[in-house]
Amino acid sequence: MRITFGTKYNQMNYYQNAMQKKLNQTNTQIASGLKIQYGYQDSSVFNQNLKLDYEELGLAQGIDNATTAYTRTLNTDKALSELSETMVKFNTKLIQAANDIHSPTSREAIAKDLEKLKDHMINVANTSIGGEFIFSGSNVKMRPFTPQGEYKGNDEILQTLISSQNLMQYNITGNELFFSRDSDWHKS
């Protein structure tokens, strides 16, 4: 078999083109940061990439859900703080009304103040954020309390999905808050 200069040239050209192709692939990997660009290049890397993308989306959704729950919890805390302050005022007015020094006229004025404080507590209990009532259980579109103080929400707790199998409660129902027994039985 005779090896001519043309044969050597063709062989050298073939290897040079193969090396140029590998160099281009490496440069593309460096520039894009991707080990592969197409699924057929390496199916195990492609499958791992799909799995990581899915997990990244799940984590991003969990972060969004946690942020929303945190914001709603902050709003609930503000409403509870307002209710607590109003209850202190209500209690003070009741103690004032129990004093014997008040005339019937001043007791009527205290009764009107108590009625206003009751209305204010019902308004706070009907607080809505973004059109959703915070104390109505899972039925967030329904006003939880009537003007007479009757509870119209439900007893289902609000939960959010933080990760693939991690549900977290983030609110309290109006029925549990206002009408249930105190769960702190160690209270003195």
Buried (B, 14 or more C-beta within 10 A) or exposed (E): EEEEEEEEEEEEEEEEEEEEEEEEEEEEEEEEEEEBEEEEEEEEEBEEBEEEEEEEEEEEBBEEBBEEBEEBBEBBEBBBEBBEEBEEBBEEBEEBBEEEEBEEEEBEBBEEBBEBBBEBBBEBBBBBBEEBBBBBBEBBEEBBBEEEEEBBBBEEBBBBBBBEEEEBEBBBBBBBBBEEEEEEEEEE
